[in-house]
Amino acid sequence: MSELATVEIDLAKSVFQIHDIDKNGRVLVRRQLRRSQLLAFFEKRAPCLIGMDVRCQH
């Protein structure tokens, strides 16, 4: 199994889309988390790069 290298987060008001990516760019996990679940999710993870997608709508 590939080692986790990056976690990408698509930010929203209450639900986040999480993608775990290995060092070769392959998606290991796709998951949807509520805001209340986010901290517990990252507490269980090894240190890694986290990329955030922030889109502003006016």
C-alpha positions as CSV (number, residue, x, y, z in Angstrom):
1,M,0.0,0.0,0.0
2,S,1.2,3.5,-0.8
3,E,2.2,5.9,1.9
4,L,0.2,9.0,2.6
5,A,1.9,12.2,1.4
6,T,-0.7,14.9,1.1
7,V,-4.3,15.5,2.3
8,E,-6.4,17.9,0.1
9,I,-9.3,19.6,1.7
10,D,-12.2,21.2,-0.2
11,L,-13.5,23.7,2.4
12,A,-17.2,24.5,2.8
13,K,-19.4,25.8,5.5
14,S,-20.3,22.6,7.2
15,V,-19.0,19.6,5.1
16,F,-15.4,19.1,3.9
17,Q,-14.3,16.8,1.1
18,I,-11.1,15.0,2.0
19,H,-8.7,13.4,-0.4
20,D,-5.6,11.4,0.8
21,I,-3.0,11.5,-1.9
22,D,0.2,9.3,-2.1
23,K,3.6,10.6,-3.3
24,N,2.8,9.4,-6.8
25,G,-0.4,11.5,-7.0
26,R,-2.8,8.5,-6.6
27,V,-5.9,9.1,-4.4
28,L,-5.9,6.7,-1.5
29,V,-9.1,7.8,0.2
30,R,-12.0,10.1,-0.6
31,R,-14.1,11.0,2.3
32,Q,-16.7,13.6,3.4
33,L,-16.4,15.0,6.9
34,R,-18.6,17.4,8.9
35,R,-16.9,20.3,10.6
36,S,-17.2,18.6,14.0
37,Q,-15.3,15.5,12.7
38,L,-12.3,17.3,11.2
39,L,-10.1,17.7,14.3
40,A,-10.5,14.0,15.3
41,F,-9.7,12.9,11.7
42,F,-6.3,14.8,11.7
43,E,-5.4,13.7,15.3
44,K,-5.1,10.1,13.9
45,R,-3.0,11.1,10.9
46,A,0.8,11.1,10.6
47,P,2.3,14.5,9.8
48,C,1.8,15.4,6.1
49,L,1.3,18.3,3.8
50,I,-2.3,19.7,3.8
51,G,-3.6,21.6,0.8
52,M,-6.7,23.7,1.2
53,D,-9.1,24.8,-1.6
54,V,-10.7,28.0,-0.6
55,R,-13.2,29.6,-3.0
56,C,-14.7,33.0,-2.2
57,Q,-18.2,33.7,-3.6
58,H,-19.4,37.3,-3.5
